[in-house]
Structure formats: C-alpha cells, structure tokens
Amino acid sequence: MNDSTSRMTSPQVRGSWVQTERASHEKWAALVRSKPRAAALLHILVANMNARGAVVASHNTLASLSGSSVSTVKRAVKELVEGQWIQTMRVGSERGGALAYVVNRRVAWADKRENQRYAVFDARVIVSEGDQTEKLEGPELQQIPRLGAGDEQLPSGDGMDPPSQPEFEGLEPDLPSLSEREE
C-alpha cells in the first residue's frame, strides 16, 4: 500500500487547534455566567467543527455529547442563534432532517480567515448510534477504488466485459501498457 492509498483508507485527522479572539473570550465568559448550557454547547460545537466552522449533528447526538436533554439542547441552540454565536441551516426536510451548525467566524475558526466564507458548503457530520435504526458497525460495504495524487491505474484480473458504447475520439482511457521493444 503506497502513501496515497493509506491516506484514502485512514480516517481524516482533524486539526488539534482552533483560534479565537480575546473579545470573544470575554463575551463567552459572560455567556457562561448567564446561559451555562448554551456556553457548554458552544464549546462542543467548536471542538467538533471542521476547518470551515461547520458541524452537522442531530439534537439527540448533541444531547448525548453534552450530557443534557434534547429540550435543553434545543433551548441552548436557540440562545446561541439569538446571540449570533452560531447560524443554523437545515439539511433535509423539517421532519427528519438535521441541522448544520456554523460557528460565527468572529468567535472561533480553525482555518485561514479567507476560507471561512465557504462554511456552508462543507461540514463535519456526527452521527450517534442512538439516532440509528441499526448498529453503526454494519456489513462490509462495497468499495470503489479511487486514485490518489500520483497514483497510476493498473488493471488486473479478468474484469467485466467492456461496455458496448465506443470510446469518444480524444477521450480514450489512458491505461498503462507494456510494449515489446523494437529490434
């Protein structure tokens, strides 16, 4: 297994740091005094957000992570939105959908500031076994190999019959091949 393959099969490691502004810390301290559950939830969101400041999780999952009830999480989310600490975006329908939580980039961020404007396009998703109808460890799923940077396609095995559609001129597959040396 080369480096590219091992990177594909290993889980992506999150960075171990986030940045905050001093003014945010002062306001966060006031939030701890006035709304401690909301402040605690904000810490959980910041700890789990991706480099763009976003995380997707159900209320049940956030309740499990924070050690509180779903109703407490809903109240805390409402307080954080009203205080402009976070923004929420619905993923899916109102019934059965989840929320994406985007942390205000003036509060905390884990990437270059100029990259923060893309937060709505990418998020870290957290699911808990409590939200699932089946265990998270299910059967082994089919895997489709992907090429990483610098990898070459090396066909092997019998494979399936080729498709009946002819190749488009100029878009033929670039498969490696061996040729005999000319003498």
C-alpha positions as CSV (number, residue, x, y, z in Angstrom):
1,M,0.0,0.0,0.0
2,N,1.5,3.3,-1.0
3,D,1.1,6.6,0.9
4,S,-1.8,7.7,-1.3
5,T,-3.7,4.5,-0.6
6,S,-3.1,4.6,3.1
7,R,-4.4,8.2,3.2
8,M,-7.5,7.1,1.4
9,T,-8.2,4.2,3.9
10,S,-7.3,6.1,7.1
11,P,-9.8,8.5,8.7
12,Q,-9.1,12.1,8.1
13,V,-7.4,13.6,11.2
14,R,-8.8,16.9,12.3
15,G,-6.5,19.7,13.3
16,S,-6.0,19.9,17.0
17,W,-6.4,23.7,17.3
18,V,-9.0,26.5,16.9
19,Q,-8.4,30.2,17.1
20,T,-10.5,32.7,19.0
21,E,-10.4,36.4,19.6
22,R,-9.9,37.9,23.0
23,A,-13.1,39.8,22.8
24,S,-15.0,36.6,22.1
25,H,-13.5,35.0,25.2
26,E,-14.7,37.9,27.3
27,K,-18.2,37.6,25.8
28,W,-18.0,33.8,26.2
29,A,-17.2,34.2,29.9
30,A,-20.4,36.3,30.2
31,L,-22.3,33.7,28.4
32,V,-21.0,31.0,30.8
33,R,-22.5,33.1,33.7
34,S,-25.8,33.9,32.1
35,K,-26.5,30.8,30.0
36,P,-24.2,28.0,31.1
37,R,-25.8,25.2,29.0
38,A,-25.6,27.4,25.8
39,A,-21.9,28.2,26.6
40,A,-21.2,24.5,27.1
41,L,-22.9,23.6,23.8
42,L,-20.9,26.2,22.0
43,H,-17.7,24.6,23.3
44,I,-18.9,21.2,22.0
45,L,-19.7,22.7,18.6
46,V,-16.3,24.5,18.4
47,A,-14.5,21.3,19.5
48,N,-16.3,19.3,16.7
49,M,-16.4,21.8,13.9
50,N,-14.4,21.3,10.8
51,A,-11.9,23.8,9.3
52,R,-14.8,25.8,7.8
53,G,-16.5,26.2,11.2
54,A,-19.4,23.8,10.5
55,V,-20.7,20.6,12.0
56,V,-23.9,18.6,11.3
57,A,-25.4,16.7,14.2
58,S,-28.9,15.8,15.5
59,H,-30.3,17.2,18.7
60,N,-30.1,13.7,20.1
61,T,-26.4,13.5,19.3
62,L,-25.7,16.9,20.8
63,A,-27.6,15.9,23.9
64,S,-25.5,12.8,24.2
65,L,-22.3,14.8,23.7
66,S,-23.3,17.5,26.2
67,G,-24.8,15.2,28.8
68,S,-28.1,17.1,28.7
69,S,-31.6,16.6,27.4
70,V,-32.8,17.2,23.9
71,S,-35.1,20.1,25.1
72,T,-32.0,21.7,26.8
73,V,-30.1,21.4,23.6
74,K,-32.9,23.0,21.6
75,R,-33.1,25.9,24.1
76,A,-29.3,26.3,24.0
77,V,-29.3,26.3,20.2
78,K,-32.0,29.0,20.2
79,E,-30.0,31.1,22.6
80,L,-26.8,30.7,20.6
81,V,-28.6,31.7,17.4
82,E,-30.2,34.7,19.0
83,G,-26.9,35.8,20.4
84,Q,-25.3,35.4,17.0
85,W,-22.8,32.8,18.2
86,I,-23.9,30.3,15.6
87,Q,-26.0,30.1,12.5
88,T,-28.1,27.0,11.7
89,M,-29.0,25.6,8.3
90,R,-31.5,22.9,7.7
91,V,-30.2,19.7,5.9
92,G,-33.2,17.9,4.6
93,S,-36.8,18.4,5.4
94,E,-38.1,19.9,8.7
95,R,-39.4,16.5,9.7
96,G,-36.5,14.0,9.8
97,G,-33.8,16.5,8.7
98,A,-30.8,17.6,10.7
99,L,-29.3,21.0,11.3
100,A,-25.9,22.2,10.2
101,Y,-24.4,24.5,12.8
102,V,-21.9,27.1,11.6
103,V,-19.9,28.8,14.3
104,N,-19.6,32.6,13.9
105,R,-16.1,33.1,12.4
106,R,-15.6,36.1,14.6
107,V,-15.8,33.7,17.6
108,A,-13.7,30.7,16.6
109,W,-12.1,29.4,13.5
110,A,-9.7,26.6,12.5
111,D,-8.6,27.6,9.1
112,K,-7.4,30.7,7.3
113,R,-9.9,33.5,7.7
114,E,-10.3,34.0,3.9
115,N,-11.5,30.3,3.7
116,Q,-14.4,30.9,6.2
117,R,-16.8,32.2,3.5
118,Y,-17.2,28.6,2.3
119,A,-18.6,27.3,5.6
120,V,-22.0,26.5,4.1
121,F,-20.5,24.1,1.5
122,D,-18.7,21.7,3.8
123,A,-19.2,20.4,7.3
124,R,-18.2,17.7,9.8
125,V,-21.0,15.3,10.3
126,I,-21.5,13.5,13.6
127,V,-24.0,10.6,14.0
128,S,-24.7,8.6,17.1
129,E,-25.9,5.1,17.4
130,G,-28.9,6.3,19.3
131,D,-30.2,8.0,16.1
132,Q,-29.9,4.9,14.0
133,T,-32.3,2.0,13.4
134,E,-29.3,-0.4,13.1
135,K,-25.9,-0.6,14.7
136,L,-23.2,1.7,13.3
137,E,-21.0,-1.3,12.6
138,G,-22.9,-2.9,9.7
139,P,-21.8,-5.3,7.0
140,E,-18.7,-4.6,4.9
141,L,-19.8,-2.2,2.1
142,Q,-18.6,-2.5,-1.5
143,Q,-15.6,-0.3,-2.1
144,I,-14.7,1.5,-5.3
145,P,-11.0,2.2,-5.5
146,R,-10.0,5.8,-6.1
147,L,-6.8,7.1,-7.5
148,G,-4.8,9.5,-5.3
149,A,-2.4,12.1,-6.4
150,G,0.5,10.5,-8.3
151,D,-1.2,7.0,-8.5
152,E,-1.5,5.2,-11.8
153,Q,-4.2,2.9,-12.9
154,L,-3.0,-0.7,-13.1
155,P,-5.8,-3.0,-14.4
156,S,-5.7,-6.6,-13.2
157,G,-7.9,-9.6,-13.2
158,D,-10.4,-10.8,-15.7
159,G,-12.8,-7.9,-15.2
160,M,-16.2,-7.5,-16.8
161,D,-16.9,-7.3,-20.5
162,P,-16.3,-3.8,-21.9
163,P,-19.3,-1.6,-22.5
164,S,-20.8,-1.7,-25.9
165,Q,-20.6,2.0,-26.4
166,P,-17.5,3.0,-28.4
167,E,-15.0,5.4,-27.0
168,F,-15.3,9.1,-27.8
169,E,-12.4,10.3,-30.0
170,G,-9.9,12.1,-27.9
171,L,-11.3,10.7,-24.7
172,E,-9.9,7.2,-24.8
173,P,-8.9,5.9,-21.4
174,D,-5.2,6.3,-20.5
175,L,-4.4,2.8,-19.4
176,P,-0.8,1.8,-18.8
177,S,0.5,-0.9,-21.1
178,L,3.7,-2.8,-21.9
179,S,5.0,-2.9,-25.4
180,E,7.7,-5.0,-27.0
181,R,10.9,-3.3,-27.7
182,E,11.6,-2.8,-31.4
183,E,14.7,-4.6,-32.6
